[in-house]
Amino acid sequence: MVIQIKVLPRSSKNAVLLRSGKLTVLVTSPPEGGKANSAALEVLAKWLTASSSQLSLVVGKSARTKLVRVPDEFGPVLRERLRELESLL
């Protein structure tokens, strides 16, 4: 499956949030040399209890909005994590 995320580099912490109905990944890394992209995949993978090597960037190498390929087996985990985020709103 492919999911859309928004990456916010140079944040004060690494985290996954739901902002304005969009999955947002905060990373402390700067948007230079792919560092923020790598960090975003690592943070997202940890949030999904996956390995970062299981995720891949499909679209958005130099954009803040990105499409990330996530193995279908993580669908139930993703839905549960999204419900948890929604319950915090």
GIKA-V512587 format. One record per pair of residues at least 4 apart in sequence whose C-alpha atoms are under 6 Angstrom apart, sorted by the first residue. I is the first residue (numbers start at 0). J is the second residue. Records with the same first field share a line. If there is no record, write none. Layout:
I->J ; J
//
This chain:
0->68 ; 69 ; 71
1->67 ; 68 ; 69
2->66 ; 67
3->65 ; 66
4->22 ; 23 ; 64 ; 65
5->23 ; 63 ; 64
6->23 ; 24 ; 25 ; 63
7->25
8->26 ; 27 ; 28 ; 29 ; 30 ; 35
9->27 ; 28 ; 29
10->25 ; 26 ; 27
11->27
12->27
13->25 ; 26 ; 27
14->24 ; 25
15->23 ; 24
16->23
17->21 ; 22 ; 23
28->35
29->35
30->35
35->39
39->43
40->44 ; 51
41->51
44->48 ; 49 ; 50 ; 51
45->49
54->68 ; 69
55->67 ; 68
56->67
57->66 ; 67
58->65 ; 66
59->65
//
